[in-house]
């Protein structure tokens, strides 16, 4: 039996509110309440997405990430740290662009 999209949406909204409340009360990096709220939110989203598709052949523009997707994102964050390191030559280039009437960083 298909889930009513309106009921699934109500559950999703409640899960979003519960996740926000858990995040606001967070006690450390791996707070079990936040992790539980995260899981409930992911489940509620999947139920809503399935109900929406079953009833109206429609989907949302959102995508859930798997744990391995998060690991890939962590690898990208480490690579981005290298981009943040400016050398003195980078500063000279910025100053040269200013003197030549180019764009400046603010």
N, CA, C and O atoms as a GROMACS GRO file, in nm:
protein
  424
    1UNK      N    1   0.084  -0.118   0.000
    1UNK     CA    2   0.000   0.000   0.000
    1UNK      C    3   0.090   0.125   0.000
    1UNK      O    4   0.186   0.134   0.076
    2UNK      N    5   0.057   0.219  -0.085
    2UNK     CA    6   0.136   0.341  -0.099
    2UNK      C    7   0.104   0.438   0.016
    2UNK      O    8  -0.009   0.445   0.065
    3UNK      N    9   0.206   0.510   0.056
    3UNK     CA   10   0.191   0.611   0.160
    3UNK      C   11   0.133   0.738   0.099
    3UNK      O   12   0.168   0.776  -0.013
    4UNK      N   13   0.046   0.803   0.174
    4UNK     CA   14  -0.011   0.931   0.131
    4UNK      C   15   0.099   1.036   0.130
    4UNK      O   16   0.167   1.054   0.231
    5UNK      N   17   0.119   1.106   0.018
    5UNK     CA   18   0.225   1.206   0.011
    5UNK      C   19   0.211   1.315   0.119
    5UNK      O   20   0.312   1.361   0.172
    6UNK      N   21   0.090   1.357   0.151
    6UNK     CA   22   0.070   1.461   0.252
    6UNK      C   23   0.117   1.411   0.389
    6UNK      O   24   0.183   1.485   0.462
    7UNK      N   25   0.084   1.287   0.424
    7UNK     CA   26   0.128   1.230   0.552
    7UNK      C   27   0.280   1.216   0.554
    7UNK      O   28   0.344   1.242   0.657
    8UNK      N   29   0.338   1.176   0.441
    8UNK     CA   30   0.484   1.163   0.432
    8UNK      C   31   0.551   1.299   0.445
    8UNK      O   32   0.657   1.311   0.508
    9UNK      N   33   0.491   1.401   0.385
    9UNK     CA   34   0.546   1.537   0.396
    9UNK      C   35   0.540   1.586   0.541
    9UNK      O   36   0.636   1.646   0.590
   10UNK      N   37   0.429   1.561   0.607
   10UNK     CA   38   0.417   1.600   0.748
   10UNK      C   39   0.525   1.532   0.833
   10UNK      O   40   0.584   1.594   0.922
   11UNK      N   41   0.550   1.404   0.805
   11UNK     CA   42   0.654   1.332   0.878
   11UNK      C   43   0.792   1.391   0.848
   11UNK      O   44   0.876   1.402   0.937
   12UNK      N   45   0.815   1.427   0.723
   12UNK     CA   46   0.943   1.487   0.684
   12UNK      C   47   0.964   1.620   0.756
   12UNK      O   48   1.073   1.646   0.807
   13UNK      N   49   0.862   1.704   0.760
   13UNK     CA   50   0.874   1.834   0.828
   13UNK      C   51   0.902   1.813   0.976
   13UNK      O   52   0.985   1.882   1.034
   14UNK      N   53   0.832   1.718   1.037
   14UNK     CA   54   0.856   1.689   1.179
   14UNK      C   55   0.999   1.638   1.201
   14UNK      O   56   1.062   1.672   1.301
   15UNK      N   57   1.050   1.558   1.108
   15UNK     CA   58   1.187   1.508   1.118
   15UNK      C   59   1.288   1.621   1.102
   15UNK      O   60   1.392   1.621   1.168
   16UNK      N   61   1.260   1.716   1.015
   16UNK     CA   62   1.348   1.832   1.000
   16UNK      C   63   1.352   1.913   1.130
   16UNK      O   64   1.459   1.955   1.174
   17UNK      N   65   1.237   1.934   1.190
   17UNK     CA   66   1.231   2.010   1.316
   17UNK      C   67   1.303   1.936   1.428
   17UNK      O   68   1.373   1.998   1.508
   18UNK      N   69   1.286   1.804   1.433
   18UNK     CA   70   1.355   1.725   1.536
   18UNK      C   71   1.506   1.728   1.515
   18UNK      O   72   1.582   1.732   1.612
   19UNK      N   73   1.550   1.726   1.390
   19UNK     CA   74   1.693   1.731   1.361
   19UNK      C   75   1.752   1.866   1.404
   19UNK      O   76   1.861   1.871   1.461
   20UNK      N   77   1.680   1.973   1.376
   20UNK     CA   78   1.727   2.105   1.418
   20UNK      C   79   1.736   2.113   1.570
   20UNK      O   80   1.834   2.163   1.624
   21UNK      N   81   1.635   2.064   1.638
   21UNK     CA   82   1.635   2.067   1.785
   21UNK      C   83   1.752   1.985   1.840
   21UNK      O   84   1.818   2.028   1.936
   22UNK      N   85   1.779   1.870   1.783
   22UNK     CA   86   1.891   1.787   1.828
   22UNK      C   87   2.024   1.858   1.802
   22UNK      O   88   2.115   1.853   1.886
   23UNK      N   89   2.035   1.923   1.688
   23UNK     CA   90   2.159   1.995   1.655
   23UNK      C   91   2.181   2.111   1.752
   23UNK      O   92   2.294   2.139   1.792
   24UNK      N   93   2.074   2.177   1.789
   24UNK     CA   94   2.086   2.289   1.884
   24UNK      C   95   2.129   2.242   2.022
   24UNK      O   96   2.194   2.317   2.095
   25UNK      N   97   2.094   2.119   2.059
   25UNK     CA   98   2.131   2.064   2.190
   25UNK      C   99   2.254   1.976   2.184
   25UNK      O  100   2.287   1.909   2.282
   26UNK      N  101   2.320   1.973   2.072
   26UNK     CA  102   2.434   1.884   2.047
   26UNK      C  103   2.536   1.886   2.160
   26UNK      O  104   2.573   1.992   2.210
   27UNK      N  105   2.580   1.768   2.198
   27UNK     CA  106   2.681   1.752   2.302
   27UNK      C  107   2.800   1.673   2.246
   27UNK      O  108   2.818   1.556   2.279
   28UNK      N  109   2.877   1.737   2.164
   28UNK     CA  110   2.994   1.672   2.109
   28UNK      C  111   2.976   1.631   1.964
   28UNK      O  112   2.867   1.638   1.908
   29UNK      N  113   3.088   1.588   1.907
   29UNK     CA  114   3.094   1.555   1.764
   29UNK      C  115   3.003   1.438   1.727
   29UNK      O  116   2.941   1.440   1.620
   30UNK      N  117   2.994   1.337   1.811
   30UNK     CA  118   2.916   1.217   1.778
   30UNK      C  119   2.799   1.200   1.873
   30UNK      O  120   2.779   1.091   1.927
   31UNK      N  121   2.723   1.304   1.894
   31UNK     CA  122   2.607   1.300   1.982
   31UNK      C  123   2.505   1.200   1.927
   31UNK      O  124   2.460   1.214   1.813
   32UNK      N  125   2.467   1.100   2.007
   32UNK     CA  126   2.373   0.999   1.959
   32UNK      C  127   2.236   1.058   1.923
   32UNK      O  128   2.170   1.008   1.832
   33UNK      N  129   2.194   1.162   1.992
   33UNK     CA  130   2.064   1.223   1.962
   33UNK      C  131   2.066   1.285   1.823
   33UNK      O  132   1.967   1.277   1.749
   34UNK      N  133   2.177   1.347   1.786
   34UNK     CA  134   2.189   1.406   1.653
   34UNK      C  135   2.196   1.296   1.548
   34UNK      O  136   2.134   1.307   1.442
   35UNK      N  137   2.270   1.191   1.576
   35UNK     CA  138   2.279   1.080   1.482
   35UNK      C  139   2.142   1.014   1.461
   35UNK      O  140   2.107   0.979   1.348
   36UNK      N  141   2.066   0.996   1.569
   36UNK     CA  142   1.932   0.938   1.557
   36UNK      C  143   1.840   1.029   1.477
   36UNK      O  144   1.762   0.982   1.393
   37UNK      N  145   1.849   1.159   1.502
   37UNK     CA  146   1.765   1.255   1.429
   37UNK      C  147   1.804   1.256   1.281
   37UNK      O  148   1.717   1.269   1.194
   38UNK      N  149   1.932   1.244   1.253
   38UNK     CA  150   1.981   1.238   1.116
   38UNK      C  151   1.921   1.116   1.044
   38UNK      O  152   1.871   1.127   0.932
   39UNK      N  153   1.927   1.001   1.110
   39UNK     CA  154   1.873   0.879   1.051
   39UNK      C  155   1.723   0.889   1.028
   39UNK      O  156   1.672   0.847   0.924
   40UNK      N  157   1.652   0.944   1.126
   40UNK     CA  158   1.507   0.961   1.112
   40UNK      C  159   1.474   1.056   0.997
   40UNK      O  160   1.379   1.034   0.923
   41UNK      N  161   1.553   1.160   0.983
   41UNK     CA  162   1.534   1.255   0.874
   41UNK      C  163   1.557   1.188   0.738
   41UNK      O  164   1.479   1.208   0.645
   42UNK      N  165   1.662   1.111   0.728
   42UNK     CA  166   1.690   1.040   0.602
   42UNK      C  167   1.578   0.943   0.569
   42UNK      O  168   1.535   0.934   0.453
   43UNK      N  169   1.530   0.870   0.669
   43UNK     CA  170   1.419   0.776   0.646
   43UNK      C  171   1.293   0.849   0.603
   43UNK      O  172   1.226   0.807   0.509
   44UNK      N  173   1.261   0.958   0.669
   44UNK     CA  174   1.141   1.036   0.637
   44UNK      C  175   1.150   1.092   0.495
   44UNK      O  176   1.051   1.094   0.422
   45UNK      N  177   1.269   1.136   0.457
   45UNK     CA  178   1.287   1.186   0.321
   45UNK      C  179   1.262   1.077   0.218
   45UNK      O  180   1.192   1.099   0.119
   46UNK      N  181   1.318   0.958   0.241
   46UNK     CA  182   1.299   0.849   0.145
   46UNK      C  183   1.152   0.810   0.133
   46UNK      O  184   1.104   0.784   0.022
   47UNK      N  185   1.080   0.806   0.244
   47UNK     CA  186   0.938   0.774   0.241
   47UNK      C  187   0.863   0.881   0.161
   47UNK      O  188   0.777   0.849   0.079
   48UNK      N  189   0.895   1.007   0.185
   48UNK     CA  190   0.830   1.116   0.111
   48UNK      C  191   0.860   1.106  -0.038
   48UNK      O  192   0.769   1.119  -0.121
   49UNK      N  193   0.984   1.084  -0.072
   49UNK     CA  194   1.025   1.076  -0.212
   49UNK      C  195   0.950   0.962  -0.283
   49UNK      O  196   0.901   0.979  -0.395
   50UNK      N  197   0.941   0.848  -0.217
   50UNK     CA  198   0.871   0.734  -0.275
   50UNK      C  199   0.721   0.762  -0.288
   50UNK      O  200   0.660   0.727  -0.389
   51UNK      N  201   0.662   0.824  -0.187
   51UNK     CA  202   0.519   0.855  -0.192
   51UNK      C  203   0.489   0.957  -0.302
   51UNK      O  204   0.390   0.944  -0.373
   52UNK      N  205   0.574   1.055  -0.315
   52UNK     CA  206   0.557   1.157  -0.418
   52UNK      C  207   0.566   1.095  -0.558
   52UNK      O  208   0.487   1.127  -0.647
   53UNK      N  209   0.661   1.007  -0.574
   53UNK     CA  210   0.678   0.942  -0.704
   53UNK      C  211   0.561   0.849  -0.735
   53UNK      O  212   0.510   0.848  -0.847
   54UNK      N  213   0.518   0.772  -0.635
   54UNK     CA  214   0.407   0.678  -0.656
   54UNK      C  215   0.278   0.751  -0.690
   54UNK      O  216   0.202   0.706  -0.776
   55UNK      N  217   0.252   0.862  -0.625
   55UNK     CA  218   0.126   0.933  -0.646
   55UNK      C  219   0.128   1.023  -0.769
   55UNK      O  220   0.027   1.033  -0.839
   56UNK      N  221   0.240   1.088  -0.795
   56UNK     CA  222   0.242   1.193  -0.898
   56UNK      C  223   0.352   1.177  -1.002
   56UNK      O  224   0.368   1.263  -1.089
   57UNK      N  225   0.430   1.067  -0.994
   57UNK     CA  226   0.541   1.047  -1.086
   57UNK      C  227   0.635   1.167  -1.083
   57UNK      O  228   0.683   1.214  -1.186
   58UNK      N  229   0.662   1.216  -0.961
   58UNK     CA  230   0.744   1.335  -0.940
   58UNK      C  231   0.851   1.304  -0.836
   58UNK      O  232   0.832   1.216  -0.751
   59UNK      N  233   0.962   1.376  -0.843
   59UNK     CA  234   1.071   1.361  -0.747
   59UNK      C  235   1.114   1.498  -0.696
   59UNK      O  236   1.072   1.601  -0.750
   60UNK      N  237   1.196   1.500  -0.593
   60UNK     CA  238   1.251   1.624  -0.541
   60UNK      C  239   1.390   1.646  -0.603
   60UNK      O  240   1.444   1.555  -0.665
   61UNK      N  241   1.445   1.764  -0.587
   61UNK     CA  242   1.580   1.789  -0.640
   61UNK      C  243   1.690   1.749  -0.541
   61UNK      O  244   1.806   1.787  -0.559
   62UNK      N  245   1.655   1.672  -0.438
   62UNK     CA  246   1.750   1.637  -0.332
   62UNK      C  247   1.800   1.495  -0.347
   62UNK      O  248   1.736   1.410  -0.408
   63UNK      N  249   1.918   1.471  -0.289
   63UNK     CA  250   1.981   1.340  -0.295
   63UNK      C  251   2.043   1.309  -0.159
   63UNK      O  252   2.106   1.395  -0.098
   64UNK      N  253   2.025   1.186  -0.112
   64UNK     CA  254   2.088   1.144   0.013
   64UNK      C  255   2.228   1.094  -0.017
   64UNK      O  256   2.250   1.027  -0.118
   65UNK      N  257   2.321   1.124   0.071
   65UNK     CA  258   2.458   1.077   0.058
   65UNK      C  259   2.475   0.950   0.138
   65UNK      O  260   2.422   0.937   0.248
   66UNK      N  261   2.549   0.857   0.083
   66UNK     CA  262   2.585   0.735   0.153
   66UNK      C  263   2.712   0.762   0.233
   66UNK      O  264   2.778   0.863   0.210
   67UNK      N  265   2.746   0.674   0.325
   67UNK     CA  266   2.866   0.692   0.407
   67UNK      C  267   2.991   0.704   0.322
   67UNK      O  268   3.079   0.784   0.354
   68UNK      N  269   3.002   0.627   0.215
   68UNK     CA  270   3.121   0.635   0.130
   68UNK      C  271   3.127   0.767   0.055
   68UNK      O  272   3.236   0.814   0.021
   69UNK      N  273   3.011   0.829   0.029
   69UNK     CA  274   3.010   0.963  -0.031
   69UNK      C  275   3.070   1.064   0.066
   69UNK      O  276   3.141   1.156   0.024
   70UNK      N  277   3.042   1.048   0.195
   70UNK     CA  278   3.097   1.139   0.295
   70UNK      C  279   3.247   1.123   0.305
   70UNK      O  280   3.318   1.222   0.325
   71UNK      N  281   3.298   0.999   0.291
   71UNK     CA  282   3.442   0.977   0.293
   71UNK      C  283   3.508   1.049   0.176
   71UNK      O  284   3.615   1.109   0.191
   72UNK      N  285   3.446   1.043   0.057
   72UNK     CA  286   3.499   1.113  -0.060
   72UNK      C  287   3.500   1.263  -0.036
   72UNK      O  288   3.594   1.331  -0.077
   73UNK      N  289   3.397   1.316   0.030
   73UNK     CA  290   3.389   1.459   0.059
   73UNK      C  291   3.500   1.500   0.155
   73UNK      O  292   3.557   1.608   0.141
   74UNK      N  293   3.533   1.414   0.253
   74UNK     CA  294   3.642   1.444   0.345
   74UNK      C  295   3.774   1.454   0.270
   74UNK      O  296   3.857   1.540   0.301
   75UNK      N  297   3.794   1.367   0.171
   75UNK     CA  298   3.915   1.372   0.090
   75UNK      C  299   3.923   1.504   0.014
   75UNK      O  300   4.030   1.563   0.002
   76UNK      N  301   3.809   1.550  -0.037
   76UNK     CA  302   3.807   1.678  -0.109
   76UNK      C  303   3.838   1.793  -0.016
   76UNK      O  304   3.908   1.887  -0.054
   77UNK      N  305   3.786   1.789   0.107
   77UNK     CA  306   3.812   1.896   0.203
   77UNK      C  307   3.961   1.907   0.232
   77UNK      O  308   4.014   2.017   0.244
   78UNK      N  309   4.029   1.793   0.243
   78UNK     CA  310   4.173   1.796   0.268
   78UNK      C  311   4.246   1.859   0.151
   78UNK      O  312   4.341   1.935   0.170
   79UNK      N  313   4.202   1.828   0.027
   79UNK     CA  314   4.265   1.886  -0.091
   79UNK      C  315   4.240   2.036  -0.098
   79UNK      O  316   4.327   2.111  -0.142
   80UNK      N  317   4.121   2.082  -0.054
   80UNK     CA  318   4.088   2.224  -0.055
   80UNK      C  319   4.177   2.303   0.038
   80UNK      O  320   4.203   2.421   0.014
   81UNK      N  321   4.226   2.240   0.147
   81UNK     CA  322   4.314   2.310   0.239
   81UNK      C  323   4.440   2.357   0.169
   81UNK      O  324   4.495   2.462   0.202
   82UNK      N  325   4.488   2.278   0.072
   82UNK     CA  326   4.607   2.316  -0.002
   82UNK      C  327   4.582   2.443  -0.085
   82UNK      O  328   4.673   2.522  -0.106
   83UNK      N  329   4.458   2.461  -0.131
   83UNK     CA  330   4.426   2.577  -0.213
   83UNK      C  331   4.420   2.705  -0.131
   83UNK      O  332   4.438   2.815  -0.184
   84UNK      N  333   4.395   2.692   0.000
   84UNK     CA  334   4.383   2.808   0.085
   84UNK      C  335   4.519   2.870   0.120
   84UNK      O  336   4.526   2.986   0.162
   85UNK      N  337   4.625   2.793   0.102
   85UNK     CA  338   4.758   2.843   0.137
   85UNK      C  339   4.809   2.934   0.026
   85UNK      O  340   4.841   2.888  -0.083
   86UNK      N  341   4.818   3.063   0.056
   86UNK     CA  342   4.869   3.157  -0.043
   86UNK      C  343   5.018   3.178  -0.019
   86UNK      O  344   5.066   3.174   0.094
   87UNK      N  345   5.088   3.200  -0.126
   87UNK     CA  346   5.229   3.232  -0.117
   87UNK      C  347   5.244   3.382  -0.131
   87UNK      O  348   5.152   3.449  -0.178
   88UNK      N  349   5.359   3.438  -0.091
   88UNK     CA  350   5.380   3.582  -0.109
   88UNK      C  351   5.366   3.624  -0.255
   88UNK      O  352   5.325   3.737  -0.283
   89UNK      N  353   5.399   3.534  -0.349
   89UNK     CA  354   5.385   3.568  -0.490
   89UNK      C  355   5.238   3.592  -0.525
   89UNK      O  356   5.207   3.677  -0.608
   90UNK      N  357   5.147   3.517  -0.460
   90UNK     CA  358   5.004   3.536  -0.484
   90UNK      C  359   4.962   3.677  -0.444
   90UNK      O  360   4.884   3.741  -0.514
   91UNK      N  361   5.013   3.725  -0.332
   91UNK     CA  362   4.980   3.860  -0.286
   91UNK      C  363   5.032   3.964  -0.386
   91UNK      O  364   4.964   4.063  -0.413
   92UNK      N  365   5.154   3.942  -0.440
   92UNK     CA  366   5.208   4.035  -0.538
   92UNK      C  367   5.121   4.040  -0.663
   92UNK      O  368   5.102   4.146  -0.722
   93UNK      N  369   5.067   3.925  -0.702
   93UNK     CA  370   4.979   3.922  -0.819
   93UNK      C  371   4.853   4.003  -0.793
   93UNK      O  372   4.807   4.076  -0.882
   94UNK      N  373   4.798   3.992  -0.672
   94UNK     CA  374   4.678   4.069  -0.639
   94UNK      C  375   4.707   4.219  -0.644
   94UNK      O  376   4.627   4.296  -0.696
   95UNK      N  377   4.824   4.259  -0.589
   95UNK     CA  378   4.860   4.400  -0.587
   95UNK      C  379   4.881   4.451  -0.729
   95UNK      O  380   4.844   4.565  -0.760
   96UNK      N  381   4.940   4.369  -0.814
   96UNK     CA  382   4.963   4.409  -0.952
   96UNK      C  383   4.833   4.430  -1.026
   96UNK      O  384   4.821   4.520  -1.109
   97UNK      N  385   4.735   4.346  -0.997
   97UNK     CA  386   4.606   4.360  -1.064
   97UNK      C  387   4.540   4.491  -1.021
   97UNK      O  388   4.473   4.556  -1.101
   98UNK      N  389   4.560   4.529  -0.894
   98UNK     CA  390   4.502   4.654  -0.844
   98UNK      C  391   4.567   4.773  -0.915
   98UNK      O  392   4.498   4.866  -0.957
   99UNK      N  393   4.698   4.768  -0.928
   99UNK     CA  394   4.770   4.880  -0.988
   99UNK      C  395   4.736   4.894  -1.137
   99UNK      O  396   4.736   5.004  -1.191
  100UNK      N  397   4.706   4.782  -1.202
  100UNK     CA  398   4.676   4.784  -1.343
  100UNK      C  399   4.526   4.808  -1.369
  100UNK      O  400   4.482   4.805  -1.484
  101UNK      N  401   4.450   4.833  -1.264
  101UNK     CA  402   4.307   4.860  -1.282
  101UNK      C  403   4.224   4.734  -1.290
  101UNK      O  404   4.110   4.738  -1.335
  102UNK      N  405   4.281   4.619  -1.247
  102UNK     CA  406   4.207   4.493  -1.252
  102UNK      C  407   4.118   4.477  -1.130
  102UNK      O  408   4.100   4.570  -1.051
  103UNK      N  409   4.063   4.361  -1.117
  103UNK     CA  410   3.976   4.330  -1.003
  103UNK      C  411   4.060   4.312  -0.878
  103UNK      O  412   4.172   4.262  -0.884
  104UNK      N  413   4.004   4.353  -0.766
  104UNK     CA  414   4.076   4.334  -0.640
  104UNK      C  415   3.993   4.246  -0.550
  104UNK      O  416   3.871   4.239  -0.562
  105UNK      N  417   4.062   4.178  -0.457
  105UNK     CA  418   3.995   4.096  -0.356
  105UNK      C  419   3.955   4.185  -0.241
  105UNK      O  420   4.027   4.278  -0.206
  106UNK      N  421   3.842   4.156  -0.184
  106UNK     CA  422   3.799   4.232  -0.066
  106UNK      C  423   3.790   4.144   0.052
  106UNK      O  424   3.755   4.189   0.160
   0.00000   0.00000   0.00000
